[in-house]
Amino acid sequence: METEKIITELNFKAVRSSGAGGQNVNKVSSKVVLTFDLNASQALNEQEKAFLAIKLATKLTSENLLILNCDEDRSQLKNKSIVTKRFLEVIEKALIVPKKRKATKIPKAVVEKRLKDKSSISEIKENRKKPKL
């Protein structure tokens, strides 16, 4: 994954934000909406695109667009840097391939201990019964 190349493929749009800002909030477009077209990306190879499509299935639109919003700050520039950082984190986290689980064998001592405990509990319960004469 080429970070610089991906950043050039991002589309930013400034929108009027709700939240802090008072009367200024009605005049200034400080909310930033980031859109990333997964299918049109040149920075990712086909294998990475397929992997991201599976991992980010819940976050992608039907056209394979990833849309992220940020209106945490009153500054459009800060919101842009925050949303870009968040986007890179999402992509990097999604591209991590999980390790395959190795099946392990249950140790003999554990199996024997379980059977021994089982038989001792069975013995205790057997001793509670009335003796047969």
RODOGU-386151 format. One record per atom (N, C-alpha, C): residue number from 0; atom name; x, y, z. Coordinates in nm, 3 decimals, padded with zeros to 5 digits, always signed. Example, Ala and Ser with C-alpha at 12.3 -4.5 7.8 and 13.67 -1.06 7.14 Angstrom:
2
> i  at  east  north  up
> 0  N  +01.319  -00.569  +00.780 .
> 0  CA  +01.230  -00.450  +00.780 .
> 0  C  +01.320  -00.330  +00.780 .
> 1  N  +01.285  -00.225  +00.708 .
> 1  CA  +01.367  -00.106  +00.714 .
> 1  C  +01.290  +00.003  +00.787 .
END
This chain:
133
> i  at  east  north  up
> 0  N  +00.085  -00.119  +00.000 .
> 0  CA  +00.000  +00.000  +00.000 .
> 0  C  +00.088  +00.124  +00.000 .
> 1  N  +00.064  +00.213  -00.095 .
> 1  CA  +00.141  +00.336  -00.107 .
> 1  C  +00.058  +00.451  -00.050 .
> 2  N  +00.097  +00.497  +00.069 .
> 2  CA  +00.020  +00.597  +00.142 .
> 2  C  +00.006  +00.729  +00.064 .
> 3  N  +00.116  +00.778  +00.009 .
> 3  CA  +00.112  +00.906  -00.063 .
> 3  C  +00.021  +00.899  -00.185 .
> 4  N  +00.027  +00.785  -00.254 .
> 4  CA  -00.054  +00.767  -00.375 .
> 4  C  -00.203  +00.757  -00.340 .
> 5  N  -00.233  +00.690  -00.229 .
> 5  CA  -00.373  +00.678  -00.186 .
> 5  C  -00.430  +00.814  -00.147 .
> 6  N  -00.349  +00.895  -00.078 .
> 6  CA  -00.395  +01.027  -00.034 .
> 6  C  -00.431  +01.115  -00.153 .
> 7  N  -00.359  +01.098  -00.264 .
> 7  CA  -00.392  +01.178  -00.384 .
> 7  C  -00.524  +01.135  -00.447 .
> 8  N  -00.568  +01.011  -00.418 .
> 8  CA  -00.693  +00.960  -00.474 .
> 8  C  -00.816  +00.997  -00.392 .
> 9  N  -00.797  +01.059  -00.277 .
> 9  CA  -00.908  +01.094  -00.190 .
> 9  C  -00.982  +01.217  -00.241 .
> 10  N  -01.113  +01.217  -00.222 .
> 10  CA  -01.194  +01.335  -00.257 .
> 10  C  -01.249  +01.395  -00.128 .
> 11  N  -01.228  +01.525  -00.112 .
> 11  CA  -01.276  +01.595  +00.007 .
> 11  C  -01.386  +01.692  -00.033 .
> 12  N  -01.485  +01.704  +00.054 .
> 12  CA  -01.594  +01.797  +00.030 .
> 12  C  -01.625  +01.865  +00.163 .
> 13  N  -01.635  +01.997  +00.161 .
> 13  CA  -01.666  +02.071  +00.283 .
> 13  C  -01.816  +02.096  +00.288 .
> 14  N  -01.874  +02.069  +00.406 .
> 14  CA  -02.019  +02.080  +00.425 .
> 14  C  -02.044  +02.159  +00.552 .
> 15  N  -02.159  +02.222  +00.560 .
> 15  CA  -02.194  +02.293  +00.684 .
> 15  C  -02.208  +02.193  +00.797 .
> 16  N  -02.148  +02.229  +00.907 .
> 16  CA  -02.141  +02.137  +01.020 .
> 16  C  -02.241  +02.174  +01.127 .
> 17  N  -02.291  +02.074  +01.196 .
> 17  CA  -02.369  +02.100  +01.317 .
> 17  C  -02.271  +02.097  +01.432 .
> 18  N  -02.305  +02.154  +01.543 .
> 18  CA  -02.217  +02.149  +01.658 .
> 18  C  -02.163  +02.285  +01.695 .
> 19  N  -02.049  +02.286  +01.764 .
> 19  CA  -01.991  +02.409  +01.820 .
> 19  C  -01.962  +02.512  +01.713 .
> 20  N  -01.979  +02.638  +01.746 .
> 20  CA  -01.947  +02.745  +01.652 .
> 20  C  -02.043  +02.861  +01.662 .
> 21  N  -02.153  +02.846  +01.730 .
> 21  CA  -02.249  +02.955  +01.746 .
> 21  C  -02.309  +02.996  +01.615 .
> 22  N  -02.320  +03.128  +01.592 .
> 22  CA  -02.378  +03.179  +01.467 .
> 22  C  -02.289  +03.150  +01.348 .
> 23  N  -02.159  +03.133  +01.375 .
> 23  CA  -02.062  +03.105  +01.270 .
> 23  C  -02.092  +02.974  +01.199 .
> 24  N  -02.158  +02.880  +01.268 .
> 24  CA  -02.185  +02.748  +01.213 .
> 24  C  -02.276  +02.756  +01.091 .
> 25  N  -02.357  +02.860  +01.081 .
> 25  CA  -02.448  +02.876  +00.968 .
> 25  C  -02.379  +02.934  +00.844 .
> 26  N  -02.260  +02.990  +00.862 .
> 26  CA  -02.191  +03.056  +00.752 .
> 26  C  -02.073  +02.976  +00.697 .
> 27  N  -02.007  +02.901  +00.784 .
> 27  CA  -01.881  +02.837  +00.746 .
> 27  C  -01.900  +02.686  +00.727 .
> 28  N  -01.840  +02.633  +00.622 .
> 28  CA  -01.846  +02.489  +00.597 .
> 28  C  -01.722  +02.424  +00.658 .
> 29  N  -01.734  +02.378  +00.781 .
> 29  CA  -01.616  +02.323  +00.849 .
> 29  C  -01.616  +02.170  +00.852 .
> 30  N  -01.730  +02.106  +00.828 .
> 30  CA  -01.736  +01.960  +00.826 .
> 30  C  -01.672  +01.910  +00.697 .
> 31  N  -01.591  +01.805  +00.709 .
> 31  CA  -01.524  +01.750  +00.591 .
> 31  C  -01.575  +01.609  +00.567 .
> 32  N  -01.613  +01.581  +00.441 .
> 32  CA  -01.659  +01.449  +00.401 .
> 32  C  -01.556  +01.393  +00.304 .
> 33  N  -01.497  +01.279  +00.342 .
> 33  CA  -01.396  +01.213  +00.260 .
> 33  C  -01.461  +01.098  +00.185 .
> 34  N  -01.436  +01.089  +00.056 .
> 34  CA  -01.485  +00.975  -00.022 .
> 34  C  -01.366  +00.910  -00.093 .
> 35  N  -01.367  +00.779  -00.093 .
> 35  CA  -01.260  +00.701  -00.156 .
> 35  C  -01.323  +00.592  -00.241 .
> 36  N  -01.292  +00.592  -00.371 .
> 36  CA  -01.346  +00.492  -00.463 .
> 36  C  -01.250  +00.373  -00.466 .
> 37  N  -01.293  +00.264  -00.407 .
> 37  CA  -01.209  +00.145  -00.396 .
> 37  C  -01.181  +00.083  -00.533 .
> 38  N  -01.281  +00.081  -00.620 .
> 38  CA  -01.265  +00.018  -00.753 .
> 38  C  -01.169  +00.096  -00.841 .
> 39  N  -01.169  +00.230  -00.833 .
> 39  CA  -01.087  +00.314  -00.921 .
> 39  C  -00.947  +00.338  -00.867 .
> 40  N  -00.914  +00.284  -00.752 .
> 40  CA  -00.785  +00.309  -00.689 .
> 40  C  -00.670  +00.248  -00.768 .
> 41  N  -00.566  +00.329  -00.792 .
> 41  CA  -00.445  +00.282  -00.861 .
> 41  C  -00.337  +00.240  -00.761 .
> 42  N  -00.350  +00.286  -00.636 .
> 42  CA  -00.248  +00.259  -00.533 .
> 42  C  -00.260  +00.118  -00.476 .
> 43  N  -00.375  +00.057  -00.492 .
> 43  CA  -00.397  -00.078  -00.437 .
> 43  C  -00.400  -00.180  -00.551 .
> 44  N  -00.343  -00.298  -00.526 .
> 44  CA  -00.351  -00.403  -00.627 .
> 44  C  -00.485  -00.475  -00.613 .
> 45  N  -00.513  -00.563  -00.707 .
> 45  CA  -00.643  -00.632  -00.710 .
> 45  C  -00.668  -00.716  -00.585 .
> 46  N  -00.562  -00.780  -00.535 .
> 46  CA  -00.575  -00.864  -00.416 .
> 46  C  -00.612  -00.778  -00.294 .
> 47  N  -00.546  -00.663  -00.280 .
> 47  CA  -00.577  -00.572  -00.168 .
> 47  C  -00.719  -00.517  -00.180 .
> 48  N  -00.760  -00.486  -00.302 .
> 48  CA  -00.896  -00.435  -00.323 .
> 48  C  -01.000  -00.539  -00.281 .
> 49  N  -00.977  -00.664  -00.321 .
> 49  CA  -01.071  -00.770  -00.285 .
> 49  C  -01.075  -00.792  -00.134 .
> 50  N  -00.958  -00.787  -00.072 .
> 50  CA  -00.948  -00.805  +00.074 .
> 50  C  -01.020  -00.692  +00.147 .
> 51  N  -01.000  -00.568  +00.098 .
> 51  CA  -01.067  -00.452  +00.160 .
> 51  C  -01.218  -00.457  +00.139 .
> 52  N  -01.261  -00.503  +00.023 .
> 52  CA  -01.404  -00.513  -00.005 .
> 52  C  -01.472  -00.609  +00.093 .
> 53  N  -01.402  -00.715  +00.130 .
> 53  CA  -01.457  -00.812  +00.226 .
> 53  C  -01.453  -00.755  +00.366 .
> 54  N  -01.337  -00.700  +00.406 .
> 54  CA  -01.319  -00.652  +00.543 .
> 54  C  -01.405  -00.528  +00.573 .
> 55  N  -01.419  -00.439  +00.475 .
> 55  CA  -01.492  -00.313  +00.497 .
> 55  C  -01.633  -00.317  +00.437 .
> 56  N  -01.688  -00.436  +00.422 .
> 56  CA  -01.819  -00.452  +00.357 .
> 56  C  -01.928  -00.368  +00.424 .
> 57  N  -01.922  -00.355  +00.557 .
> 57  CA  -02.026  -00.280  +00.628 .
> 57  C  -02.009  -00.129  +00.612 .
> 58  N  -01.887  -00.085  +00.578 .
> 58  CA  -01.860  +00.058  +00.566 .
> 58  C  -01.867  +00.109  +00.423 .
> 59  N  -01.873  +00.019  +00.326 .
> 59  CA  -01.874  +00.058  +00.185 .
> 59  C  -02.017  +00.073  +00.134 .
> 60  N  -02.033  +00.165  +00.038 .
> 60  CA  -02.164  +00.180  -00.026 .
> 60  C  -02.177  +00.073  -00.135 .
> 61  N  -02.289  +00.072  -00.205 .
> 61  CA  -02.311  -00.028  -00.310 .
> 61  C  -02.216  -00.008  -00.428 .
> 62  N  -02.163  +00.114  -00.445 .
> 62  CA  -02.067  +00.142  -00.554 .
> 62  C  -01.923  +00.127  -00.507 .
> 63  N  -01.902  +00.062  -00.391 .
> 63  CA  -01.769  +00.045  -00.330 .
> 63  C  -01.701  +00.178  -00.299 .
> 64  N  -01.776  +00.272  -00.246 .
> 64  CA  -01.721  +00.399  -00.200 .
> 64  C  -01.713  +00.396  -00.048 .
> 65  N  -01.599  +00.439  +00.004 .
> 65  CA  -01.583  +00.453  +00.148 .
> 65  C  -01.603  +00.600  +00.181 .
> 66  N  -01.699  +00.629  +00.269 .
> 66  CA  -01.731  +00.767  +00.304 .
> 66  C  -01.708  +00.785  +00.453 .
> 67  N  -01.623  +00.884  +00.486 .
> 67  CA  -01.595  +00.917  +00.626 .
> 67  C  -01.623  +01.066  +00.648 .
> 68  N  -01.679  +01.099  +00.765 .
> 68  CA  -01.710  +01.237  +00.800 .
> 68  C  -01.628  +01.280  +00.920 .
> 69  N  -01.603  +01.410  +00.930 .
> 69  CA  -01.539  +01.463  +01.050 .
> 69  C  -01.587  +01.606  +01.072 .
> 70  N  -01.648  +01.628  +01.189 .
> 70  CA  -01.688  +01.764  +01.227 .
> 70  C  -01.652  +01.789  +01.374 .
> 71  N  -01.538  +01.729  +01.415 .
> 71  CA  -01.495  +01.740  +01.553 .
> 71  C  -01.444  +01.880  +01.588 .
> 72  N  -01.383  +01.947  +01.493 .
> 72  CA  -01.322  +02.076  +01.519 .
> 72  C  -01.392  +02.187  +01.441 .
> 73  N  -01.370  +02.311  +01.482 .
> 73  CA  -01.430  +02.425  +01.411 .
> 73  C  -01.350  +02.460  +01.287 .
> 74  N  -01.228  +02.407  +01.276 .
> 74  CA  -01.140  +02.436  +01.164 .
> 74  C  -01.154  +02.329  +01.056 .
> 75  N  -01.171  +02.374  +00.934 .
> 75  CA  -01.185  +02.281  +00.822 .
> 75  C  -01.053  +02.205  +00.799 .
> 76  N  -00.941  +02.273  +00.815 .
> 76  CA  -00.809  +02.211  +00.795 .
> 76  C  -00.785  +02.099  +00.896 .
> 77  N  -00.817  +02.125  +01.023 .
> 77  CA  -00.799  +02.023  +01.126 .
> 77  C  -00.890  +01.903  +01.100 .
> 78  N  -01.014  +01.931  +01.059 .
> 78  CA  -01.108  +01.822  +01.028 .
> 78  C  -01.055  +01.738  +00.911 .
> 79  N  -00.994  +01.804  +00.814 .
> 79  CA  -00.940  +01.733  +00.698 .
> 79  C  -00.825  +01.642  +00.740 .
> 80  N  -00.738  +01.692  +00.825 .
> 80  CA  -00.625  +01.609  +00.871 .
> 80  C  -00.674  +01.494  +00.959 .
> 81  N  -00.775  +01.519  +01.043 .
> 81  CA  -00.830  +01.414  +01.130 .
> 81  C  -00.892  +01.303  +01.047 .
> 82  N  -00.974  +01.340  +00.947 .
> 82  CA  -01.043  +01.240  +00.866 .
> 82  C  -00.943  +01.163  +00.778 .
> 83  N  -00.837  +01.228  +00.733 .
> 83  CA  -00.734  +01.160  +00.654 .
> 83  C  -00.661  +01.057  +00.740 .
> 84  N  -00.627  +01.097  +00.863 .
> 84  CA  -00.560  +01.007  +00.957 .
> 84  C  -00.649  +00.888  +00.988 .
> 85  N  -00.777  +00.914  +01.011 .
> 85  CA  -00.874  +00.808  +01.041 .
> 85  C  -00.887  +00.712  +00.924 .
> 86  N  -00.889  +00.766  +00.802 .
> 86  CA  -00.899  +00.684  +00.681 .
> 86  C  -00.779  +00.590  +00.669 .
> 87  N  -00.659  +00.644  +00.690 .
> 87  CA  -00.538  +00.562  +00.680 .
> 87  C  -00.538  +00.452  +00.786 .
> 88  N  -00.586  +00.482  +00.906 .
> 88  CA  -00.594  +00.381  +01.012 .
> 88  C  -00.692  +00.269  +00.973 .
> 89  N  -00.806  +00.307  +00.916 .
> 89  CA  -00.907  +00.208  +00.876 .
> 89  C  -00.850  +00.117  +00.768 .
> 90  N  -00.782  +00.174  +00.670 .
> 90  CA  -00.725  +00.095  +00.560 .
> 90  C  -00.614  +00.002  +00.613 .
> 91  N  -00.524  +00.056  +00.696 .
> 91  CA  -00.414  -00.025  +00.748 .
> 91  C  -00.465  -00.139  +00.835 .
> 92  N  -00.565  -00.110  +00.918 .
> 92  CA  -00.621  -00.213  +01.006 .
> 92  C  -00.690  -00.322  +00.924 .
> 93  N  -00.757  -00.283  +00.815 .
> 93  CA  -00.829  -00.380  +00.732 .
> 93  C  -00.733  -00.467  +00.650 .
> 94  N  -00.615  -00.415  +00.620 .
> 94  CA  -00.519  -00.492  +00.538 .
> 94  C  -00.437  -00.591  +00.619 .
> 95  N  -00.450  -00.590  +00.750 .
> 95  CA  -00.376  -00.685  +00.833 .
> 95  C  -00.438  -00.824  +00.816 .
> 96  N  -00.354  -00.920  +00.780 .
> 96  CA  -00.400  -01.058  +00.761 .
> 96  C  -00.386  -01.130  +00.895 .
> 97  N  -00.498  -01.183  +00.948 .
> 97  CA  -00.489  -01.251  +01.077 .
> 97  C  -00.411  -01.383  +01.067 .
> 98  N  -00.343  -01.417  +01.176 .
> 98  CA  -00.268  -01.542  +01.178 .
> 98  C  -00.365  -01.660  +01.183 .
> 99  N  -00.326  -01.769  +01.118 .
> 99  CA  -00.410  -01.887  +01.122 .
> 99  C  -00.392  -01.956  +01.256 .
> 100  N  -00.501  -02.007  +01.309 .
> 100  CA  -00.498  -02.073  +01.439 .
> 100  C  -00.441  -02.213  +01.424 .
> 101  N  -00.348  -02.246  +01.513 .
> 101  CA  -00.292  -02.381  +01.513 .
> 101  C  -00.372  -02.465  +01.610 .
> 102  N  -00.421  -02.578  +01.562 .
> 102  CA  -00.495  -02.669  +01.649 .
> 102  C  -00.396  -02.738  +01.741 .
> 103  N  -00.427  -02.735  +01.870 .
> 103  CA  -00.335  -02.798  +01.965 .
> 103  C  -00.401  -02.922  +02.026 .
> 104  N  -00.316  -03.014  +02.070 .
> 104  CA  -00.365  -03.138  +02.129 .
> 104  C  -00.376  -03.119  +02.280 .
> 105  N  -00.479  -03.175  +02.339 .
> 105  CA  -00.497  -03.167  +02.483 .
> 105  C  -00.395  -03.259  +02.549 .
> 106  N  -00.317  -03.207  +02.644 .
> 106  CA  -00.214  -03.291  +02.708 .
> 106  C  -00.274  -03.410  +02.783 .
> 107  N  -00.198  -03.520  +02.788 .
> 107  CA  -00.245  -03.642  +02.854 .
> 107  C  -00.276  -03.617  +03.001 .
> 108  N  -00.191  -03.539  +03.067 .
> 108  CA  -00.209  -03.512  +03.210 .
> 108  C  -00.344  -03.443  +03.236 .
> 109  N  -00.383  -03.353  +03.148 .
> 109  CA  -00.510  -03.281  +03.164 .
> 109  C  -00.628  -03.377  +03.148 .
> 110  N  -00.619  -03.465  +03.048 .
> 110  CA  -00.726  -03.562  +03.025 .
> 110  C  -00.738  -03.656  +03.145 .
> 111  N  -00.623  -03.704  +03.194 .
> 111  CA  -00.622  -03.794  +03.310 .
> 111  C  -00.678  -03.726  +03.434 .
> 112  N  -00.642  -03.601  +03.457 .
> 112  CA  -00.691  -03.526  +03.573 .
> 112  C  -00.843  -03.511  +03.565 .
> 113  N  -00.894  -03.481  +03.445 .
> 113  CA  -01.039  -03.465  +03.427 .
> 113  C  -01.111  -03.597  +03.458 .
> 114  N  -01.059  -03.707  +03.407 .
> 114  CA  -01.119  -03.837  +03.431 .
> 114  C  -01.112  -03.877  +03.578 .
> 115  N  -00.998  -03.844  +03.643 .
> 115  CA  -00.982  -03.874  +03.786 .
> 115  C  -01.083  -03.795  +03.869 .
> 116  N  -01.098  -03.664  +03.838 .
> 116  CA  -01.196  -03.580  +03.908 .
> 116  C  -01.337  -03.632  +03.888 .
> 117  N  -01.363  -03.673  +03.765 .
> 117  CA  -01.496  -03.725  +03.731 .
> 117  C  -01.528  -03.851  +03.812 .
> 118  N  -01.428  -03.940  +03.821 .
> 118  CA  -01.452  -04.065  +03.895 .
> 118  C  -01.464  -04.039  +04.045 .
> 119  N  -01.388  -03.942  +04.097 .
> 119  CA  -01.398  -03.912  +04.241 .
> 119  C  -01.534  -03.852  +04.274 .
> 120  N  -01.586  -03.766  +04.189 .
> 120  CA  -01.720  -03.709  +04.210 .
> 120  C  -01.825  -03.819  +04.202 .
> 121  N  -01.807  -03.911  +04.107 .
> 121  CA  -01.898  -04.025  +04.092 .
> 121  C  -01.896  -04.112  +04.218 .
> 122  N  -01.778  -04.132  +04.274 .
> 122  CA  -01.762  -04.209  +04.397 .
> 122  C  -01.834  -04.142  +04.514 .
> 123  N  -01.818  -04.011  +04.524 .
> 123  CA  -01.884  -03.935  +04.631 .
> 123  C  -02.035  -03.951  +04.621 .
> 124  N  -02.087  -03.939  +04.501 .
> 124  CA  -02.232  -03.951  +04.481 .
> 124  C  -02.279  -04.094  +04.510 .
> 125  N  -02.194  -04.191  +04.476 .
> 125  CA  -02.228  -04.331  +04.500 .
> 125  C  -02.235  -04.359  +04.651 .
> 126  N  -02.148  -04.295  +04.726 .
> 126  CA  -02.144  -04.313  +04.872 .
> 126  C  -02.264  -04.248  +04.943 .
> 127  N  -02.333  -04.157  +04.876 .
> 127  CA  -02.450  -04.093  +04.936 .
> 127  C  -02.570  -04.187  +04.939 .
> 128  N  -02.570  -04.284  +04.849 .
> 128  CA  -02.684  -04.375  +04.839 .
> 128  C  -02.691  -04.469  +04.960 .
> 129  N  -02.810  -04.520  +04.985 .
> 129  CA  -02.827  -04.618  +05.092 .
> 129  C  -02.760  -04.747  +05.049 .
> 130  N  -02.695  -04.816  +05.142 .
> 130  CA  -02.629  -04.941  +05.104 .
> 130  C  -02.731  -05.051  +05.070 .
> 131  N  -02.695  -05.135  +04.974 .
> 131  CA  -02.782  -05.247  +04.937 .
> 131  C  -02.747  -05.366  +05.026 .
> 132  N  -02.844  -05.419  +05.095 .
> 132  CA  -02.820  -05.532  +05.186 .
> 132  C  -02.869  -05.663  +05.128 .
END
